[in-house]
Every structure is written in C-alpha cells, then in structure tokens.
Amino acid sequence: MATPTVLKPLGTDEELGRLARLFHALSDETRLRIVGRLLAGEQCVCNLTDALDAGQSRLSFHMKTLKDAGLVTDRRDGRWIHYSLNHEALFRIGALLGTLAEKAETVCGRKCCG
C-alpha cells in the first residue's frame, strides 16, 4: 500500500518509518516517564528501577523499545548499564511537530495554535 500523498512532504518512506517507531516508543506512560527521567541526564538502570518502581524485566522491555526506536543509548560500566537520551531523535520529533504546526496554520489560514 502506498504512503498517502499528504505525508510525502514530511520525509522519505524510510524517515516516516523512523518517525513512526519514535512515536510508538513514546505511546506508553512508562516510557514517557523514563524519557522524563532521562531529560535530567544519564541514569543508571538501578536508579530508573527505583524511581519508576518497576521490576527489572518490565524496565528491560521498555528500555529495549526505546533503544530500538533510537530514543535512548546505553553504555556499560562494570555490571551496570547507564542510559541517556539520543538528542538527534528528539530533534527529529521536534522538527516533525514544528512542520505539522506550520502545515496546520497553512491549511486553516489563521494562527489558531499559537
């Protein structure tokens, strides 16, 4: 099935796929809480587990979703894993939302959203 024409100005099919994965990753309250925690900077998995009152397996599931979408990166330090936000992915999301807001102004012909 072809991508609707209206979405083409937002990017290539590949870019639209990346954006869809980003938005899917953000469509869960727990993952949004994780992103909120990571806005303060890199976090050890033990801190995230405690802060979110989440078990290790539940947190691992959500972190994998965020990593697969490209929203977070990780690094190992001994037996601990530290997570941080991928700022490039956040900029892509911001750019898309900015584009959508601009398109909405153009379509409705008035500045109703600002």
N, C-alpha and C positions, 0 to 999 in steps of 0.2 A: 504494500500500500504506500503510495507516495505521500510525502510530507505536505501538509496544506500550504498553499502559496503564501498565506498570510504570515507564516513562520519563517519563510526564507530570509527576510531582511535581518533576522536575529542571528544568523550564522549558518555554517555548513551543517550537513546532517551529522557529521562527527561532533561538532561543537554542541549541537542540540542534544545529542546523546549524553555528552558530559554534563550539560546543564540539568538534564532530567535526572541523572544519578545524584547530582548535588542536591536537588530539591527533594528527591526521595529520601536521601540521608537526613535531611532536615525536617522530615514529616513526622517525626516521633518526639514526644515530650522529653523522654530520657536523653535522646541525642541532642536535643536543644539545650538541655541542662548541662550536658558535657561541653558543648561549644561555649556556653556561657562561662563555665569554669575556666576553659582554656583561653578565654579572652584576657584573663589576668596574667597569662604566660604559661610556660611549660609546666606540666603537672605529672607527678609520679602516679602510676596506676594505683598505688596504695592510697594516695590522697583522694583520688577520684572515687574509689570504692567506698571510703569512709564518708566523703561529702555527699554522695548520692545514695548512701545506704543501700548499695547494690552488691549482690554476690559477684564473685569473680567470673563465673561463667556468663552471667547476664551482661556484665560490663564488657567482657570479651566480645560477645555477639555484637553489641552496639559499636564498639571500637572498630571491629572489622568492617562494619557497614560504612562508618565514617572514613576509614582508611581506603576502602575500595572506591569510594566516591572521590577520593583525593582531597578531602577536607582536613584531614589530620595526617601528621607524620609522626614517626616514633623513633626512639633511639634506646639502645640497651646500655645500662650502666650496672655491671655485675648481674645480679639476679632481678633487678628492677627495670621496668620499661617506663620511659618518660614520653609523654605525648605533647604535641604542640599543634597549633593551627597552621594550615597551609594558607598563607595570606593571599597568594595568587588566586586560589579558588574563591576566597571571599571577594576579591576584586572582580572576578568574573560574574559572581552573583550580583554584586552591586551594579556592575555595568548593565547587566540584563534588566534589572529592575529600573534603572535610570532610563534605558531605552523604552521600556514599556510605559513608563510615566510620560515620556515625551510623545510617544505614539498616541497615548490616550488624549493628551492635550490637542494633538493634531486632528484626531478623529472627531472629538466633540466640539472643537472650535472655541473652547473657552478654558480659562485657567481655574478649573474647579477643584483641582487636587493640591494646590499649593498655596 
